[in-house]
């Protein structure tokens, strides 16, 4: 169902039923009651770029996250909810890709079929804890968790943006992991505590000057606007989760019906910031080399019996012709959340 959706990893081939867990155990005829048989499957996808933290400008970063959110929106329209948005699961597209193709969502192994009437609850065991929404983390201590919806994934996108802005500068240079994020990492295996830490998190408070000074104003405006949007809807869902009003289910359904408006608002924040950054960019320098004054003088009075350099045939030996410089080949590097230079590569 994700075939042909811009910004979503495309499968080339797959091999199913390569092996089963039951074949690796010596159960005999009877198996344990709670045993879950697992099936090995191999999936081959197209090769894409590096993780999005390998950006080189503020405009590039906003374009990457913007296109990843748009890809998530298109998946949802096809009835697919990703459920595992993280820094590791957004890659850069091909160099020079057009808007809509600048970022690629990968790893849909935890995705599910989704409609506005879906009943699949949030589950703290699904996803990457550092980027999970507060409501997903809180499901570990809720008797009746709320349904996992698009807002949980949009909240994850906010954490991806927050992490990059707090840890890097606008040129993509790594600085350090702030202590609040270190606290998230410390509690990543304790969803109940991590949910409480996130609820009172710096992500939902004012951004320190040492962070804002490293980024142009449009990027900080996106962060703050995205933050306000998520906080408002988070509070509304929190009331439903705690108070359980009679019309709670209908209200949550109305939020799911408004998904396209939600995406439109968030994407509008990014589009406005990107447009401002483009307007503030200095004009591109000309790549045409300046004409040498000496060369112009030397042609004055040139004998008509002499051929100019442009008159030489295309078959002229390469040693006497100017070779155009070739573009450097981009080297692929791995990435990891906690360090700017380590991690897992995604190969076809």
C-alpha positions, -999 to 999 in steps of 0.1 A, spaced: 0 0 0 30 23 4 41 17 -32 48 49 -51 43 72 -21 69 100 -23 92 101 8 85 64 18 111 37 13 102 15 -16 106 -23 -15 125 -40 -43 120 -76 -33 113 -99 -3 116 -134 8 91 -148 33 92 -178 56 130 -181 57 127 -199 90 107 -202 122 115 -200 159 98 -233 166 123 -250 144 152 -238 166 137 -251 198 136 -287 211 100 -287 222 91 -320 208 54 -325 201 41 -301 227 50 -263 229 48 -240 259 14 -223 263 27 -188 259 52 -196 231 50 -171 202 64 -185 169 83 -159 149 89 -161 112 120 -147 95 115 -125 65 140 -108 43 131 -74 28 152 -56 2 146 -18 -2 162 8 -24 193 24 -11 189 60 3 211 86 19 224 93 54 203 100 85 188 135 87 213 146 113 239 148 85 225 181 73 246 212 64 221 241 67 190 251 86 170 252 54 181 217 45 171 204 79 136 220 78 131 206 43 140 171 54 116 170 84 89 187 64 90 161 37 91 133 63 59 147 79 43 149 44 52 113 37 36 103 70 5 122 60 3 104 27 8 70 44 -21 79 67 -43 86 37 -35 51 25 -46 37 58 -11 32 73 2 45 106 39 43 111 41 42 149 79 44 152 91 78 142 126 85 153 159 101 142 170 67 129 140 62 107 142 93 86 169 93 59 180 118 33 168 113 -2 190 116 -33 213 147 -35 194 176 -51 160 159 -46 130 180 -53 106 190 -24 86 160 -14 115 136 -20 142 152 2 136 128 31 126 91 32 107 73 59 120 38 66 113 8 89 75 3 86 77 -30 104 57 -17 134 31 1 112 -5 -10 112 -37 -5 91 -54 25 104 -88 43 101 -106 69 122 -124 40 138 -93 21 147 -92 6 182 -56 -4 185 -44 10 218 -11 28 225 16 4 236 48 15 253 65 -16 239 61 -3 203 84 23 191 116 41 203 112 53 238 132 86 234 107 97 207 75 81 219 46 104 228 38 109 264 5 91 259 22 60 245 47 59 274 18 63 299 1 32 284 23 11 307 3 22 337 -32 27 321 -59 0 324 -75 13 292 -49 31 270 -61 55 244 -60 46 207 -26 52 190 -33 79 165 -15 103 141 -10 129 169 12 104 188 34 102 157 34 140 152 46 144 188 75 120 179 84 144 150 85 172 175 110 153 196 132 146 165 132 183 157 139 192 193 168 168 196 185 181 165 181 218 174 194 212 210 223 190 200 235 206 167 239 240 153 224 253 120 255 240 100 250 205 113 279 207 137 275 185 168 278 203 202 268 182 231 238 163 244 221 186 270 216 171 305 177 169 301 182 147 271 207 127 290 179 122 316 156 109 289 183 84 279 189 74 315 152 65 319 146 50 284 138 16 299 114 30 324 84 42 304 64 53 335 92 76 348 101 87 313 65 98 306 66 120 338 100 135 328 87 143 294 55 159 307 76 184 326 102 185 299 123 215 286 108 207 252 76 223 264 93 252 281 112 282 267 143 275 247 176 286 263 196 314 247 226 292 241 204 271 218 185 299 200 218 317 193 230 287 172 199 288 149 182 314 126 149 328 140 127 309 115 139 275 129 131 286 165 97 298 154 89 264 139 100 247 171 78 270 192 48 268 169 51 230 167 54 228 205 23 249 211 3 228 187 13 195 204 8 209 240 -27 220 232 -38 186 218 -19 167 244 -38 184 272 -71 177 255 -62 140 252 -50 140 288 -84 151 300 -101 122 282 -75 97 295 -80 109 332 -116 119 335 -132 95 309 -161 118 301 -191 101 283 -184 119 250 -146 112 252 -146 86 225 -165 109 201 -141 137 209 -111 115 201 -127 104 169 -132 141 159 -95 146 164 -87 117 141 -112 131 115 -93 164 117 -59 148 108 -55 166 75 -60 199 92 -34 190 118 -9 181 91 -17 212 72 -10 234 102 23 218 110 35 217 74 25 254 71 50 262 99 78 245 80 68 260 46 67 295 61 101 291 77 117 276 46 104 305 25 118 330 49 152 313 49 152 312 11 144 349 9 172 358 33 198 337 13 225 357 -5 223 354 -43 241 324 -57 276 333 -69 282 328 -107 301 296 -115 313 311 -148 350 320 -145 359 357 -151 373 366 -185 410 373 -183 420 408 -193 453 394 -205 435 370 -228 414 398 -242 445 419 -250 463 390 -266 436 386 -292 439 422 -304 456 422 -338 456 384 -339 464 372 -374 435 358 -393 458 328 -402 458 317 -366 429 296 -352 414 306 -319 411 279 -292 374 275 -300 383 265 -336 400 233 -325 381 201 -334 365 180 -308 390 152 -315 418 173 -301 440 152 -277 428 154 -241 462 166 -229 456 199 -247 420 204 -236 407 217 -203 390 190 -183 359 200 -164 361 191 -127 341 161 -116 317 162 -87 330 146 -55 313 114 -46 295 117 -13 307 92 13 281 74 33 285 74 71 266 57 98 247 76 125 237 70 161 214 90 184 239 96 211 270 103 191 274 123 158 295 97 141 283 62 150 252 41 143 236 17 119 237 20 81 208 10 59 219 -10 29 199 -25 1 
